[in-house]
Amino acid sequence: QVQLVESGGGLVQAGGSLRLSCTASGNINSINNMGWYRQAPGKQRELVATTPTHNTTYYMDFVKGRFIISRDNAKNSVYLQMNNLQLEDTAFYYCNARIQKVSDWRWNDYWGQGTQVTVSS
């Protein structure tokens, strides 16, 4: 089995910061892309940022200059440092990773259970 588990969400005032963590575990042979998505009430799940490799990152416009995505391959982990949080950042945040399991030719996308981020004024 492969699982992704997020942590680090919570309640923060506008302008504050949070750091989300996600760790993959289980029967893993390889991981390529890792990323963060979020879903606010009444909206579709949307991409926040991705890191296909240890030195490549992509950000959606609404978080550029505020959020930083990073990964630690030795720990099978991806992080999202969120700075200058705004009310509109309130959402349920999900970790995603494309993973190949041991002795399996297939690549599949896996999702964490999510962690709530709430920003107050």
C-alpha positions, 0 to 999 in steps of 0.5 A: 500500500501507498499512503500520503499524509499531510500535516501543518494546517490550522488557523492563522491570521491574515499576513501570517504563515503556515508550513504544510508537510506531506510524507509518502510511505509504503511499497514505493519504488520511485516518486516523480512529481509531487504537488499541492492542491486546494479546494475552497467551499463551493469551488473545484479543486485547484493546483497550487504548486508542483515540484517535478524534481528536486530543483524544479518548481511551478506556481500558480499566479495567485501564490507566486511570491508568497508560497514556496514548495520544496521536497526531500527525496530521502524522506519522500516528503514535499512541503509548502511554506505559505507566507502572507496568507490571505482570506482567500487562501482558506481551503482544504489543502491536498498533497499529490504524488505520482508514484511507482510501486515496487515490482510494478510497471505502472505509475499512479497518482496518490492523494493525501487526506487533506489538511484544513487551512483557515485564514482569519482577518 
